C-alpha cells in the first residue's frame, strides 16, 4: 500500500510539473508575438517560399506570415511550397520583424495541427 501511494504521488508530481506544449497557427501567433518571444512552442502553417540556400522559408496562415530559419533543424523530404508543416522552435526579433528559429520540422496532414473544438 505504501509503495503504491508513493508511486501515485510521484506520478502526480510529474504530471503537475510537465507543462503542455503551446501549439499555434501563424495567425494566432502574430496577434501578439511579443507574448511568445524567447519561448519554445509548436507552430503550424503553409509554406509559401522555400530558400534552400539560406536555410529559411516563409510560413503563412490565413492573413499573416512568418520567416522560419531552419538552419538548426533537419528539413524533411516533402517540404515544398503549399505544403502544411509543423515547426517547433523559438521566436525572436531580428530588428526588422519576427523570425522563428526551428529545432524540428514535421510534415503531415493539416487536420493533425488543428485544435480540437
C-alpha positions, -999 to +999 in steps of 0.1 A: +000+000+000+028+024+009+046+016-023+015+022-044+009+055-026+045+067-033+042+057-070+009+076-072+024+107-056+054+106-079+032+103-109+011+132-097+041+154-092+054+145-127+020+155-142+020+188-124+055+198-134+051+190-171+035+218-190+018+211-222+035+225-253+019+255-269+005+248-304-003+279-325-012+288-361+007+316-378-023+339-374-027+332-337+010+338-331+010+371-350-019+385-330+006+391-301+040+377-310+058+396-281+039+373-257+059+343-271+093+359-276+120+336-264+096+307-258+097+273-274+065+262-290+049+245-320+037+265-350+018+253-380+010+268-413+016+265-451+050+270-467+050+299-492+086+303-501+115+278-495+150+292-497+174+262-496+205+284-499+198+305-468+180+277-449+148+297-445+112+295-455+081+316-452+052+301-432+018+316-439-016+315-423-049+330-435-037+366-431-002+366-417+033+352-424+065+345-406+101+338-416+114+304-404+152+299-400+156+261-402+194+261-401+191+243-367+167+217-379+166+189-405+143+196-434+122+166-440+116+154-476+083+166-490+086+202-478+077+224-507+056+255-514+020+250-505+027+221-480+013+222-445+040+218-419+045+220-382+076+237-368+089+235-332+112+263-323+119+297-306+105+331-316+129+361-318+130+395-333+157+403-358+154+441-358+131+441-389+104+418-377+098+384-361+116+352-370+113+316-357+145+296-352+133+260-359+145+230-339+122+205-356+100+204-387+073+179-395+051+174-425+017+158-424-020+161-427-033+196-418-060+180-395-033+169-371-024+205-364-059+219-359-070+225-324-099+204-312-131+223-306 
